[in-house]
Every structure is written in structure tokens, then in C-alpha cells.
Amino acid sequence: MITEADFFNAMADETRRRILALLSAHGELCVCELHVALDIQQPKVSRHLSVLRDLDILSMRRAGTWIFYRLNPQLPTWCSSVLTLMKPVWNGNSLCQEDTARLLFMENRPMRCCA
């Protein structure tokens, strides 16, 4: 079970907040989509995803060689409430808006880059 300290320590990192913002807004995304949207190196994205997954904030599924992430549907209610309260903040954040624009204009979408 995630603790308050672990949750907010994870949220203290800007890249992890950006990942959570994208997943909150777009549901399930693959690593390659997050890599393009965040405009950072794939190993760095994977490292942050690993932190969030290890805390059970995210769940993942494999489809062949591809890995898809989403918010863990079993998150405690208080965690889900915090993420829901953050949506308007993220919607008004210029960096999050840029992330969303890169995601939406990504080549091979909506066909899925990793289908």
C-alpha cells in the first residue's frame, strides 16, 4: 500500500508529474508515446515509469514487445482524488500543454506507433 510520503515524493519530480498528467488526460499510453510527448530520452522515461510502477501508482500491460502504462485502477481513493484535483492545474500548465501537443501530433498516431 502506498504511503503519503511515497506518493508525494513521487509527485515532487517534474517529469513524473508530467507523466501523470498525460496518463490522467489520455488514459493508457505506451513508452514510445510518452518518450515523444515528454521530449526526453527513452531510458529516462523508463526510469521514471519504474518509480511510479514500483509504488503501484501505475499499472502496465505488455503487448508483444511493447509496454503500455495507465494509472493503477486500484489506487487508494485519496491518491485518485489528488490526481483528479491536479487536472485543472495540469491543463493550465504550459509544459503539460506542450507535452499534449507533441503527443497529439506524433507520427503514426492514432494508428499507434507500436501496434
Summary of the structure (lengths in Angstrom):
residues: 115
radius of gyration: 13.4
end to end distance: 32.9
largest distance: 38.8
contacts: 333
relative contact order: 0.20
helix: 59%
strand: 12%
